[in-house]
Amino acid sequence: MAVEIKEILSKSILSEAKGYLDIGFTHSLNPYSGCAFACKYCYVREMPIQKFKQTPWGEWVDIKSNAAEIYRNEVIKLRRKNKPINIFMSSATDPYQPIEREAGITRRILQEMLESPPDLVQIQTRSPLILKDLDLIVQLKDKCEVLVSMTVETDREDMKQLFAPYAPGIKLRLKALREVHAAGIMTQAAISPVLPFTPDFPKTLEGIADRIWIDTLNIGDGSMGKRSKRLGMPQLFDDHDLTDWYRSDIHSRVETYFRSFFPSEMIHVSKSEAFPLKP
C-alpha cells in the first residue's frame, strides 16, 4: 500500500493528557501524524485528525520534523513551573512508523530526553523497529521511569492478518519485547484490543513482560464501544464467526484466564489501571 509522506513543522509536541490518558499521564507525545499500519479497529480513524482528512487512514503519515526541538523547549518551560511530566508516546500514531528508519524523529526525541528527561515515559508501539533505539532507552532508564509497551493483540498471525494486515508480525513483536526485557527495561505486553488467541498465548509472554495490559474494543476505544461499532467491528467479528470474542465482558474473561498463568499484580485492565506506576 502506497503511503503519502509529508514533512510538517509542529507548533507543539506535548499535548495535555485528557480523557483516556488522564489517569496519571500528564502529556501525550506523537512524533508523527497518521499511521502506515492501518489497523482496521484503530479508534483514531474516528477522531477529527482523520475524519476531516481526504486521504484514507493508513495511506498518509506526516513527519513532525521539529519535534525534538519543540520537546526540549516545552520541557524546559514545564520544569520552570515545577510541573510533573509523565509522557505517553504515542496516543494517535505509532512512534516507530516504517519511515522512522530514515526520518529518525523518535530517536532524536529520545536523545533530547536524555538531556531533558521526563519523570516517566511509556513507549507504546507494535513495531520491532524500537530495537534500533535500545541503546538510548537503556541510558534513559537511569534518568527517569521507562516502560516499553508492545501491542500484542493475539498470538495468531491469521487474526493479525485479518484485523491489521500491514502491521508487523506477532513473532517479530514478541522477539523485540524479549530483547527489550533482556536489556533490563520494564516491559508490558498490551493485549489491546483483545483478538482471538490460542490457549497457549500466555505462555508466549512468560519471562518477557513485567506487566500484562488488557484492553478491548468495547472499553478501550474512548467511546465505550461506539467508535468500534461505527468502524464495523461487530460485523467483522460476526462475518468470521468470532462473535464470542466481541462480548462486552471479554476483558473479564481474559483477565481471569491470564491470572491462572501470572501473579495477580501483573495483570491490569483498561482504563483505571493503565498508568504503570502505583500511586
C-alpha positions as CSV (number, residue, x, y, z in Angstrom):
1,M,0.0,0.0,0.0
2,A,1.4,3.4,-1.0
3,V,1.8,5.9,1.9
4,E,1.9,9.6,1.3
5,I,4.8,11.1,3.3
6,K,5.0,14.8,4.2
7,E,7.2,16.8,6.5
8,I,5.5,19.4,8.7
9,L,6.5,21.8,11.4
10,S,4.7,21.5,14.7
11,K,3.8,24.3,17.0
12,S,3.7,22.0,20.0
13,I,4.6,18.4,20.7
14,L,3.4,17.7,24.2
15,S,-0.4,17.5,24.4
16,E,-2.1,17.7,27.8
17,A,-3.4,14.2,28.7
18,K,-7.1,14.1,28.7
19,G,-9.9,11.5,28.6
20,Y,-8.4,8.0,28.4
21,L,-4.9,9.1,29.5
22,D,-6.0,11.2,32.4
23,I,-5.1,8.6,34.9
24,G,-1.5,9.5,35.8
25,F,-0.1,10.6,32.4
26,T,0.3,14.3,32.1
27,H,1.1,14.5,28.4
28,S,0.9,12.5,25.1
29,L,3.6,12.8,22.5
30,N,3.1,12.0,18.9
31,P,6.2,12.2,16.7
32,Y,4.1,11.6,13.6
33,S,0.5,12.2,12.5
34,G,-1.2,9.4,10.6
35,C,-0.1,5.7,10.7
36,A,1.1,3.4,8.0
37,F,-0.1,0.3,9.9
38,A,-3.7,1.0,9.0
39,C,-5.3,-1.3,11.7
40,K,-8.9,-1.7,10.9
41,Y,-10.0,-1.3,14.5
42,C,-8.0,1.8,15.2
43,Y,-10.0,4.4,17.1
44,V,-8.0,7.3,15.6
45,R,-10.0,6.6,12.4
46,E,-13.0,8.1,14.2
47,M,-11.1,11.2,15.5
48,P,-11.1,14.6,13.9
49,I,-7.5,14.2,12.7
50,Q,-8.8,11.6,10.3
51,K,-12.5,12.5,9.9
52,F,-11.6,15.7,8.2
53,K,-8.8,14.2,6.1
54,Q,-9.3,13.4,2.4
55,T,-6.7,10.7,2.3
56,P,-7.8,7.3,3.9
57,W,-6.3,6.2,7.2
58,G,-3.2,4.2,6.7
59,E,-2.3,6.0,3.5
60,W,-0.7,9.1,5.0
61,V,2.0,10.0,7.5
62,D,3.1,13.5,8.4
63,I,6.7,13.7,9.8
64,K,7.0,16.3,12.6
65,S,10.5,17.3,11.6
66,N,11.0,19.8,14.5
67,A,9.5,17.5,17.2
68,A,12.8,17.1,19.2
69,E,13.5,20.8,19.4
70,I,9.9,21.6,20.4
71,Y,10.1,18.9,23.1
72,R,13.2,20.4,24.6
73,N,11.6,23.9,24.7
74,E,8.4,22.7,26.2
75,V,10.0,20.6,28.9
76,I,12.2,23.5,30.0
77,K,9.0,25.6,30.4
78,L,7.3,22.8,32.4
79,R,10.3,22.3,34.7
80,R,10.4,26.1,35.4
81,K,6.8,25.7,36.7
82,N,7.7,22.5,38.7
83,K,5.1,20.6,36.7
84,P,5.3,16.8,36.6
85,I,5.9,15.2,33.2
86,N,4.6,11.7,32.6
87,I,4.5,11.0,28.9
88,F,2.5,8.5,26.8
89,M,4.3,8.1,23.4
90,S,2.1,7.7,21.4
91,S,-1.6,8.0,21.6
92,A,-2.7,8.7,18.0
93,T,0.1,7.1,16.0
94,D,3.0,4.6,16.4
95,P,6.3,6.3,17.3
96,Y,8.0,3.6,15.2
97,Q,6.4,4.2,11.8
98,P,8.3,2.5,8.9
99,I,9.6,5.9,7.8
100,E,11.3,6.3,11.2
101,R,14.2,4.2,9.7
102,E,15.1,7.2,7.6
103,A,13.5,10.1,9.4
104,G,14.7,9.3,13.0
105,I,12.3,11.6,14.6
106,T,11.6,9.4,17.6
107,R,15.3,8.7,18.0
108,R,16.0,12.5,18.2
109,I,13.3,12.9,20.8
110,L,14.9,10.2,22.9
111,Q,18.2,11.9,22.6
112,E,16.6,15.1,23.9
113,M,15.0,13.1,26.7
114,L,18.5,12.1,27.8
115,E,19.3,15.8,28.2
116,S,15.9,16.9,29.5
117,P,14.2,13.7,30.9
118,P,10.6,13.5,31.8
119,D,9.5,11.8,35.1
120,L,8.1,8.9,33.2
121,V,7.8,7.8,29.6
122,Q,5.7,4.9,28.3
123,I,6.7,4.0,24.7
124,Q,3.7,2.4,23.1
125,T,4.4,0.6,19.9
126,R,3.7,-2.5,17.8
127,S,7.0,-2.3,15.9
128,P,10.3,-4.2,16.4
129,L,11.9,-1.1,14.9
130,I,12.2,0.0,18.5
131,L,15.3,-2.2,18.9
132,K,17.3,0.3,16.9
133,D,16.9,2.7,19.8
134,L,17.6,0.2,22.6
135,D,20.9,1.9,23.3
136,L,19.2,5.2,24.1
137,I,16.4,3.6,26.0
138,V,18.8,1.8,28.3
139,Q,20.5,5.1,29.1
140,L,17.2,6.8,29.6
141,K,16.0,4.3,32.3
142,D,18.8,5.7,34.5
143,K,17.3,9.2,34.3
144,C,13.6,8.5,34.5
145,E,10.9,5.8,34.7
146,V,10.7,4.0,31.4
147,L,8.1,1.4,30.2
148,V,8.2,-0.2,26.8
149,S,4.7,-1.4,26.0
150,M,4.4,-3.7,22.9
151,T,1.0,-4.2,21.4
152,V,0.3,-8.0,21.0
153,E,-3.4,-8.3,20.4
154,T,-3.1,-12.0,19.8
155,D,-0.7,-14.9,19.2
156,R,-2.5,-15.9,16.0
157,E,-1.0,-14.5,12.8
158,D,-4.2,-15.2,10.9
159,M,-6.1,-12.8,13.2
160,K,-3.3,-10.2,12.8
161,Q,-3.7,-10.5,9.1
162,L,-7.5,-10.1,9.3
163,F,-7.5,-7.0,11.5
164,A,-4.1,-5.4,10.9
165,P,-2.5,-6.8,7.7
166,Y,0.0,-4.0,7.4
167,A,1.3,-4.2,11.0
168,P,4.5,-6.1,11.9
169,G,4.1,-9.8,12.5
170,I,3.4,-11.1,16.0
171,K,6.5,-13.2,16.3
172,L,8.7,-10.2,15.4
173,R,7.0,-8.2,18.1
174,L,7.5,-10.9,20.7
175,K,11.1,-11.2,19.8
176,A,11.6,-7.4,20.2
177,L,9.8,-7.5,23.5
178,R,12.1,-10.3,24.7
179,E,15.2,-8.3,23.7
180,V,14.0,-5.1,25.4
181,H,13.2,-7.1,28.6
182,A,16.6,-8.7,28.5
183,A,18.2,-5.3,28.3
184,G,16.8,-4.5,31.8
185,I,13.9,-2.3,30.6
186,M,10.5,-2.6,32.2
187,T,8.2,-4.2,29.6
188,Q,4.4,-4.5,29.1
189,A,2.5,-6.8,26.7
190,A,-0.5,-4.8,25.6
191,I,-3.3,-7.1,24.6
192,S,-5.1,-4.2,23.0
193,P,-7.5,-4.8,21.7
194,V,-8.2,-8.4,22.6
195,L,-8.4,-10.5,19.4
196,P,-9.0,-14.3,19.3
197,F,-5.9,-16.1,20.6
198,T,-4.9,-19.7,21.3
199,P,-4.8,-21.3,24.8
200,D,-1.0,-21.0,24.8
201,F,-0.9,-17.2,24.4
202,P,0.0,-16.5,28.0
203,K,3.0,-18.9,27.7
204,T,4.5,-16.8,24.9
205,L,4.7,-13.8,27.3
206,E,6.3,-15.6,30.2
207,G,9.6,-14.1,31.1
208,I,9.4,-11.2,28.6
209,A,6.7,-9.0,30.1
210,D,6.6,-7.3,33.5
211,R,3.0,-6.2,33.0
212,I,0.1,-7.6,31.1
213,W,-2.4,-4.9,29.9
214,I,-5.9,-6.0,28.8
215,D,-8.0,-3.7,26.6
216,T,-10.9,-4.3,24.3
217,L,-12.9,-2.7,21.5
218,N,-15.8,-2.1,23.9
219,I,-14.0,-0.5,26.9
220,G,-10.9,1.0,25.2
221,D,-11.9,3.0,22.1
222,G,-12.6,6.1,24.1
223,S,-16.3,5.9,23.5
224,M,-17.4,2.7,25.3
225,G,-17.5,0.8,22.0
226,K,-19.3,3.4,19.9
227,R,-16.3,4.2,17.7
228,S,-15.6,0.5,17.2
229,K,-19.2,-0.1,16.2
230,R,-19.0,2.8,13.6
231,L,-15.9,1.1,12.3
232,G,-17.8,-2.0,11.6
233,M,-16.1,-4.2,14.2
234,P,-19.2,-6.2,15.4
235,Q,-19.9,-7.1,11.7
236,L,-16.3,-8.1,11.0
237,F,-16.2,-10.4,14.0
238,D,-19.6,-11.8,13.0
239,D,-18.6,-12.4,9.4
240,H,-15.7,-14.6,10.6
241,D,-17.6,-16.5,13.3
242,L,-15.8,-14.7,16.1
243,T,-18.8,-13.2,17.8
244,D,-17.9,-14.8,21.2
245,W,-14.8,-12.7,21.2
246,Y,-16.8,-9.5,20.9
247,R,-18.7,-10.0,24.2
248,S,-19.0,-7.0,26.4
249,D,-17.4,-9.0,29.2
250,I,-14.4,-10.3,27.2
251,H,-12.0,-8.3,29.3
252,S,-13.1,-10.0,32.5
253,R,-12.8,-13.4,30.8
254,V,-9.3,-12.7,29.5
255,E,-8.3,-11.3,32.9
256,T,-9.4,-14.4,34.7
257,Y,-7.6,-16.7,32.2
258,F,-4.3,-14.8,32.4
259,R,-4.5,-14.8,36.2
260,S,-4.2,-18.5,36.0
261,F,-0.7,-18.1,34.5
262,F,0.6,-14.9,36.1
263,P,0.6,-13.3,39.6
264,S,-2.5,-11.0,40.0
265,E,-0.3,-7.9,40.4
266,M,1.0,-8.4,36.8
267,I,-2.5,-8.2,35.2
268,H,-4.1,-4.8,34.5
269,V,-7.3,-3.9,32.8
270,S,-8.4,-0.8,30.9
271,K,-8.7,2.0,31.8
272,S,-8.2,2.7,35.5
273,E,-5.1,0.5,35.8
274,A,-3.4,1.9,32.7
275,F,-0.8,4.1,34.5
276,P,2.3,1.9,35.1
277,L,3.3,3.3,38.5
278,K,1.3,2.7,41.7
279,P,0.0,5.9,43.3
